Amino acid sequence: MRRPSFWGSRTVRWMLRSLQLRVARGPAIRPLLRGALALMAGCLLIGALGCDSRSREIRARLSDQDLLRFDRGQKISSPCWACHDFYGTQNKVGPHLLGIYGRSAGQSSFPGYSQALQSSGIVWDRTSLGRFLASPQSAVPGTTMVSPGIAGADLAALLFYMDLVTRP
Ligand code: HEC
């Protein structure tokens, strides 16, 4: 009956070796991890200024004046990102917004739409989006989207930003 002891010693040797590796690599890996964490934190911080390739691409072809509007819109959009993916197809707490211009309200793959939004008959364009984002509850009574209204130049900048980034 040598089998169990053979497996036993192999396992023990493997465990010892991985332990050694961990001890040997630990201190070398830690600065790398710290670097990666710092990079992530940096991206989060300047995320609103276009850390990702999509907004970098768009920003590169804007005039200085449009750039200001775009960056302002992006900043205004940051709370929306908690619930919406603007240029992917990921549904979060709210529906993804890819291709939102021209889309009928409440008709994407998102499973959690309210009856109110689904039967609103709205087709999203600048005017209807502006009305909805200025006051979701008064534009679509019964909508489940909870968001403080946005107005004036902030709203204009947000719509400008959305028009550019949500295009498929
Ligand atoms: C707390 C989560 C949350 C936040 C923050 C939020 N939304 Fe929403 N949004 C939702 C939900 C949920 C719906 C679906 C509402 C319904 O079915 O009545 C929705 C719907 C929408 C729709 C309609 C989508 C469609 O397919 O018809 C748009 C456009 C929209 N949101 C844009 C925004 C923008 C822009 C912001 C930021 C100013 C924002 N939302 C902030 C949760 C959120």
Residues whose N, C-alpha, C, O or C-beta is under 5 A from the ligand:
A	BS01	HEC	I76 P79 C80 C83 V93 G94 P95 S104 A105 G106 Q107 S108 G112 Y113 S114 L117 G142 T143 T144 M145 V146 S147
